[in-house]
Amino acid sequence: MKTSNLAEQIAQKISQQIASGQLAVGDPLRAQTLADRFNVSRSPIREALKILTDAGVVEQKTNRGFYVTGSKNGGGDTVPLALTIERESPYQRVADDWRNNVLPEEVTEQFLRDRYKLTKAQVQDILVRAAREGWAERKPGYGWSFLNVAKSTESFQQIYQFRMVIEPAAMLSPDYEVVPEKLEELRAAQQRMLDHDIQRLPVEQLLATGAAFHEELIKFANNPYFHMALVRVNQMRRLLEYRAAYKPDRFIEQSRQHLIILDLLSRGEVLEASFAMKKHLSGALTSKAELIRALEPASAS
């Protein structure tokens, strides 16, 4: 049975509450109580509970209802539920098909509705998000166009090589000036990632936090062209990043390295921060490129 976009969103929110400890193992999940909490009918609640049951963090007991069970996998290498739901969402099915050259460059909403058996609202949500993420845009007349973004290991590597040039260089520009208040905001965001966000947030938000870190630091160069270029390439790599992102350890290491760079900047050690940034991007390229290469279609060169 196809699940609705609303049910998936509710399942994500419940999973975040479980991951953050707001809901503990053994807590009951009453359909009517959840319907009242999310201001919806019981139908999407039942769908959301099925998603959570299939994921193994909720258990349905005969004649007793649903209860929180935690993760069915006890190992530290498990994928957080929020990431699992994101990976299996209709948005990701469409994104993967575009990345794998299955879809035409121009589509209509009706085409996507028919192909993926989705509602009008689901398709509109997907296209609005795709436009926000930088790989789709509405045509002037009728329909939508998918944009030429990074869809191969080679293009992904080129983007990271470009970033390894401009981001460290921006730090060494004569007008680079750290804003202490912004530095502390970034530090707090990275610490939240380590404390709980990695386990409870969907991958879209995790990646957005990482991108925002780099985009805010490059603003310190007081050169709008550095910032504009970085924002654009961050959008172009987003499709491949989604599929390379489902390793919590990767986000943990990323946040730790971000904090090291922030510490260097707070002490005025800009040259050292520039070197740390280049090393950080080089490591990210190596680890992510290997995953992305494995995800490429067999026919890709």
N, C-alpha and C positions, 0 to 999 in steps of 0.2 A: 504494500500500500504506500502510495506517495504521501509524504508528510508535507504540511503546509509551511510556508515561510514563517508564519506566526508561531507555529508549534516549535520550530527550530530555534527561534529567538527566545521563547520561554524556556526551552530545554537548556540553552546556554546560560540564561540568568540563574536557573536553579542550580546548574552545575557550578557556577561561580560561587553561589552561596554555600554549597557543599565544600568546595575547595578552600574557601576563606574561613570555614568553621561556623558560619551562621546556622548551618544545618549539620547536625552531628549524626554519626552512625546510630541507627535505631530510631531516629525521628520519623514519625508518620508523615506522609504526604497526602493530605485529603484533597480530593478533586475540587470540592466546592470552596474550600478555604483558599486554594490556589487560584481558582477562578475569580474569587472576590479580590484577592491581592493584586492580580494582573488585569482586573477589570475586563475579563473576557468570558465567553461561554465555557462550558465544561468540555466541549469537543476538542479544541486545540490543547487543552490541559491533558486530556487522555492521550492525544498524539505525542505530546512532550514526554509524558511518563513512559510511553512505549520506547521512545528514543533513549531515555535514560536507563530503562530496563535492559534494552539491547546492548547498551554500553557497559552494563554490569555494575553500575553505581547505585541502582535502585532495584529493589526486589518486590515482586508482587506475591503476597501471601494469600492463600485461598481463603475467601470470605473475610479477609481482614484488611485488604487494601495494599497500598504501596508504602515501602519503608526505605530509608537511606541505608545502604550497605557499605559505602566507600568504594574503593577501586577493587575490581576482581583480580587485578595484577598487583602483586605486592612489590615487584622490583622497582628499582630506581630509574629504569630506562623506559617506563611507561609514558605514553603520550597523554598530556592533560586532556580531560574530556572536552573542554572548550575548544581545543585545537582539533580533536577528532570530529566534532560536530561541524566545525568550519570546513574541514577537509572534505566532508561528504555532502556539503550543501549544494543546492542547485547552482549557486554562483560559481562554485569551483568546477562543476561539470561543464558549464559554458566556457569558463576561463581555460580549462584544460583542452577543450576541443579547439579553441582558437590557437592556443599555444602549439598544438599538434597539427595545425593546418587542416583541420576537419571542416571548419566553417568557412563560408565565403566571406569576402571582405565587406560586403554590404548585406544587411539583413533587415527584415521588418519584425515588428513585435509579434505579429501573427505567426511568422515563420518559427520564431523561438518558442512560442506557445505550443505549436503543433509538434515540433521536434522533441521538446523536453516534457510535454504533457504538464504544462504549468498554467497557472491562472494569469490573468492580465496583470494583477497587482504584483505577483511574483516576478514576472518579466520586467515590469517597470522598475521594481526595486533593484534587480540585477543590472539593468542598463544604467540607472542613475549611479550605482556604486562603481560600475566599470568606467563611467565618465569621470567620476571623482578620482579614481585610481589611475586615470591617464591612458587607458587602452581602448576607449570607445568614445564616439561623439555623435550627436544627432546631426543628420544631414539637413541642409537648408530647406529642402522640400519635404521628402517623405522617407522614413526609415532611418537606419543607423549605420555608421561605418566603424569597423574595427581598425585600430591604428597600428602602424608598424613599430612594435616595441621589441625588446629583447626576448627572443624565443629560442635561442640556442646557447650552448656553452661558449662559443666564440664571441657572440655579441655581449654576453654577460661578462666575460673576461675583459673585453674592450672597455666596458663601462667602469669596471673596477680599476683598470689601468689608468683611465682618465681621472677617476677620483683620487688615485694615489699620487697624481701630479698636482691637482688643484687644491685639495684640502690641506696637505702639509704646507704647500707654498703660500696659501692664504694666511696661515698663521705667521709666516715670516714677512708678510707685507708691511711696509712702514706705517700704515694706518691701523694696524691690528690693535684693538683696544678691548680688553676684557671688561665685561660688565658684571661686577660681583653679585648683584642681586639675581641676574639671570643664571649665573654659575650655580648659585645655591638652589634655584628652581630645578635646574638640570640634575643636580646631585640628588635632590629629594625624589625626582622621578625615577632615577636609576636605582636608588635604594628601595623604592617601592617595588620595582621589578624583582629585585632579589628577595624581598621579604614575602611577597605573596602574589604579585601580578602575573608572574610567569605561569603559575598554576591555575589562575582563575579567569584570565582574559583571552578572548579569541585572537587568532594570529594577526588579523587586520590591525588591532590596536597595539599588539606587541611590536609589529614592524613599524607602525606609525611612530611609536615612541622612540625607536632606534633612529628612524630617519630624522625626526625632529631634533634629536641630539646633535647630529652632524650639521643640519641646516642652521641651527641656532649658533653653533660655534663659528661657522663660516661667515655669519653676519658680523662678527666682531671685526672682520677685515674692512668694514665700511666701504665695500665695493659691491654694488648690486648685481654686477655681472657674475661674480663668483656664486652668489646665492641663487640667481636665476638658473645658472647652468646645473648646479647641484640638484635643485628641485626637479628639473626636467629629467635628469638621468635617474633620479630616485624613482620617479613615476615609471620610467621605461623598464626598470629592472623588477618592478613589483610582481609581475606575473610569475616569473621564475622563482622569486624569493618565497612566494607562498608555498611552493612545493618543496623547497629546501629547508623549510623552517620548523619542521615538526620534531625537533630534538630539544627538549628543555635544557639540556646541558649547554647547548649552543647559545641560548639566550643568557644563561647564567654567566658564561665566560665573557660574552659581549658586554654585559653590564659591569662586570669587574674591570674590564679594560677601559670602559668609558670612565669609571670612577678614577682610575689611575691618571688618565688624561686631565680630568677636572682638577685633581690634586696638584698636578704639575702647573697648570694654568693659575691656580689660586696662589701658588708660591712665586709666580712671576717667571717660571722656568719655561719660557715659550719655545725656545729651541728644542729642549728635551720633549716638550709636548708635541711638537711637529714631528719629531722622530718617532715618538710613540704612536702617533696617528698613522704614519706610513706603515709601521709594523703591524698595527691593528688591522688596517685595510688589506695588507698583504696576506695576513693569516686568514681573514674572512674569505678572501678570494680563493685561497687554496682549499679550504674546507668546503665551501659552498659549491665551488665548481665541480668537485668530485660528485657531490650529490646530484647536481643538475645534469651532469653528463649521464648519470645512470637513469635519469628520468626522460631523456630524449627518446623520441620514436626510433624504432630500429632502422627506419629508412633515412634518418638524418645523417648528414655527412660529418 
